[in-house]
Amino acid sequence: MTDWLIGGYGADMVGTATGIAWGRSGADGSFEYLGVAAETPSPSWITVDGTRVYAALEGVAAVDVFDLEGGSLASVERLDVAGKWPCHLAIAGGQPVVACYGDGVVWTPGEAIAGSPADRGPLPAQEGPHAHHVLPLADGRVLTLDLGTDRVYLHHWSGTRLIRYDELALPPGTGPRDLLPLPDGRIALLGEWSCELLLLEPAGESFEIVQILALPGATSGEDQASGLGLSADGRFVFAGIRGSNRIASIALDADAARPVGWAPSDGDWPRHLVVDGGFVHVANQLSSNVATLRIGDDGTLSQHGDPVAVPSPTCLAPVGAASNL
């Protein structure tokens, strides 16, 4: 069994969640909702780092820090974030690095790197910078995405300060939302607005785009892509498609990615998804449920059981084998 912390939108973000919730999945693909673990406003993203849990509180511009021991969450501190609508975070350099959608700020304690209002994409939703994802690399560097400016930003550390040293421009209107490291060293990038999967390869101290693939089942201009997951064997990538409410399957061959197909997300507005063995759990935000899909040997997806009611879920974070929750 695997235990999960579930993030969600509360009243301040037009949702029904009251805080971080517990979930549990079984080897048979079953998923249970176990109730609220800690009340806090709109923990839209959760990162687990050892026994520490970090929750981005999108509506109040803060990060809640908890200690996870003995099956409970104990509050440690609340960090005020110098940015608007923090929506994603990762731990890098021993501290949280937070992406703020509202103004494009990338924040660490005591440091805020502003987005560039001079750069913007061509779409109405790209009227300014919108930071959306943080990916620490094994060599200590940190990548962040800006959905509003169609940029991948590269950072390194100078002591405890995060320094932006380079950027990769993406095709206009991509709207980069999520990053996913692949086993062969490439990185998958999800375009929210273009509804595409971009493959990046290292190129010196930066990266280059080596493939752009339209998500099967998505319609650019009508749908919004969200969430990436990698199969346990590294052969398939899965991506959420909000609007038509589908989950796309893409095969990773040795030289390129290729479309496999899509399946219904079994809910409304699949905001996040995670691979759990031979299954994919999908957080359907607007229908307030978590649905489970079975992964076939060929990467196709199929419905597995009935969706489980969960208030306005936005994130699923595994915390390891079940113990005494």
N, C-alpha and C positions, 0 to 999 in steps of 0.2 A: 504493500500500500504506500501511497505517497500523500503527504499532507500539502495543502495549498493555502497561501494567503491571497485573498481576493480583494482587489481595489475596486472602488466604485464612485460614481457621482452622487453627491448628496444634494440637499435643497439649494445650496448656493450655486450649483451647476445644473440645476433643473433635473435632478435625479432623486431616487428614493433610498439610496444607501445611507446608513448612519455611521459608517466607519469601515474599518478593515474586517473582513469576515474570514472564517475558516472554511475550507473545503477538504474533501478526501476522495481519492480515486483508488480503484482496485485494479489488479492485473487483468481483470476481465473487461476493463474499459468503463466500469461503473463510476459515477461521480455523485458525491453527496454534498449538500450544503449543511454546515454544522452550526451556523449562527455567527454572531458578531464577536470578534476577538478584542477590538478596541474601538471605542467611539472617537471619531475625528472627522473633520469636514472635508469631503471629496478627496480621498486618497487615490488619485487617478492612476498613479504608477507606484509600484512597490519593488524595491531591490533588497534582496537578502544577502548579507555579507557575513558569513559565519553565524554568530549568535546575535548580530545586529540587524535590525530591520529599518529601512529608510523609506518613508512614504512622502511622495510629492503631493502637497495639498494645493491643488490647482487654483481653487477659488480665493484662498487667503494668502497666496504667495509665501508659502513656508514649507519646511521639511520637518516632519515628525520623526524622531529617532526612538526606537524601542529596543529593549533587550528581550531576546527570545530564549527562554529557559523553562524547562518543566512544563511545556505545553501552554504557556501564557505569554502575553506581551506586556512588559513593564515599561512605562514611559521613562525615557532618559532625558530628552530635551527637545525643544522646538527651535529650529533655526529659521530666522527671517531671511527670505530670499530677496535680493535686490534686482528683481525682474518680475514681469507680469505673466501669470498663468504658467507656472512651472509644470511641465507635462511629462518629463522623462528625466531619469538620473541614473548614474552609474558610479561605482566607487573606483577612483583612480588616484594614484599618489597618496593613498591612505585617507582620502577625503571625498565627500560627495561632489560630483560635477553635475550640474543641473541645467537642462535646456528649458528655456522659457518661451513658450509659443507667442505670448502677447506682444513682446517687443524684441525678440531675437537675442536676448541676453543669454550668455553662457556664464553661469555663476559657480564659484567655489567660495567657501568661507573666507570673507575678507577681500574677494576679488570678483569683479564683474566685467566680462568682455562684451562690449556692446555690438549689436548687429549693425550692418552697414545700410542705412536708408537710401544711399545712392544706388545700390544694386536692388533690382526687383524684377520679378517675373512678369509675364504678359497678362496673367489672369486676374480677375477682380479679387480673388482670395490672396493674391500676392502683392498687395498694396504696400507692403513693407516687410522687414525681416521677421521670420517666425522660426526660431530654433525648435528642433523637434526630436533629436536623438543624440545620444552620447555613446561612443564605442571606444573603450580602452583597448589598445593593442598590446601584444605580448612584449614589445620592445619599449613600452612605457609611454609611447605617443598616444594621443587622444584624437579621435575623429568626432566631429559634430556635423549635423545636417542643418541647413536652413531652408525650410519649405517655401518661404517667401522670396528668397533671392536665387533659388536654383544653384546652391553652392554646397560643396563639401569642404569644411574647414579642417585644417590640420594644426595640431598643437603639440608642443613639447613642454617639459617642466624646466624651470629655472629655480632651483630650490623648491619652495612650496608654491611658486607662482606658475600658473598656466599661461603659456605664451603662444599666440597664434602666429605661425610662420609661413603658411601657404594656403592655397585654396584651389579647388578643382571646380570649374564651371561645368554645369550640366546643360543639356538641351533646354531651351526656354519652355516653360510650362510643365517641366517634370514634377515639381513639387515634392522634393525628396523627403520621405517620412521615416523610414526604418532602414537599419543596417543589420546584416547577418553574416558573420564570418563563416567561411566554408572550409572543409577539411584540407583542401589543396592550396590554401593561402589566398584564394580569391575572396572577394567580399560581394555579397548580394545587396543591392540597394533597391528599395521599393519607391516608385514614383506614385504619390497619392493621386495627383491630378492627371498625369499621363496614363495611369493604370498600366505601368510597365515594370519589368524587372531588368535592372541594369547590372551587369557583371563588371567589377573593377579588379584590375590586377596591379600589384606593386610596380612602380616605375621610379627607381631611385628613391628619393625621399618623399615621393608623392604616389599617385595612382593614375591609371588611365582606364577609360571605358573600352572594353573589348567586345561587348555584346549588349544589345537592347532588344528585349523580347516583350511583345504585348501579352498581358495576362489573359489566358483563355477564359472566356465567359464575361469579360469586362468590356464596358463601352466608355471610351474616353469622352469626357464632357458631360456624362450622365452619372457615372459611378465614381467612387472614391476608394482607392486601395488603402488597406490598413493591416498591419501585422504580418510578420514572417515567421515561419517555423521550418526546421530541418528534420527530416526523418532520421531515425536512430542509426541507420546504416549510411547516411550521408548521400543517398542517391536522389532524393526528392526534396524540393522546396514547396511550401504551401503558403498561399497569400490570401488574406481576406479581401472581399470586394463589397463595400457598403453601397447601398442603393438597390442593386439587383440581388444583394444578400447571398453571395456565393463564396465558396472557397476554391481557389484555383490550385491545380497541381502542375508542377513543372519538374521535368527530369533533368538531372545534371550528368550529362555525358562527359567523356574525357576532354573533348574539345569545345563543347558548347552546351547551352541549355536548350531544351525543346519543350513545347507545350504537351501536356498529357490530357487535361480536361478540367472539369469543374463539377462541384456538387453543391446543392443548397446548404446554406449555413444553419438551417433549422431554427431560424430566428431572425430578428430585425437588427441591422446595423452591427455586423461582426467587427468589433473594435480591436480585439486582441485574440491570439490563438497560441496554443502551446502543444508541442508533441509530447506524448506520454506513452512510451513504448510503441505499440502498434496502433495507437489512436491519436486523434487530434481533438483537444478540447477547445471550444470556441466561446468567447465571452460576447454574447449578443446584447449590446447595451440597451437598445430601445425596447426590446421585448422582455428585458429582465430575465434572461435565462443563460445557462451554460449548456451547450449542446456538444455531443460527442460523435465523431465520425471515425469509422474504421479505415485504416490504410491498407489497400490491397497490395499484393506483391508487385503489381505493375504501376503503383503510385496512384491509382484511382481511389476515390473516397466514397464511402457509403454511410448512410445513417446507422447509428448504433444506439438503440434504446431511445427513450423519450428525453427531451430537454428537461433540465432541473431548474426550478425557479430560484433566481439569485437577484437581489435588488441592483439594478443599473450597473452591471459589472463592466469594468474597463481594463482590468489587468489580472492575470493569473500568475502567481509566483510560487514555484515549488520550494518546500522547505525540507525535503528528504523523507526518509522512511517514517511511518507512523510509530509513535511511541506511547505517550500517556496523555494525549490531548483529550 
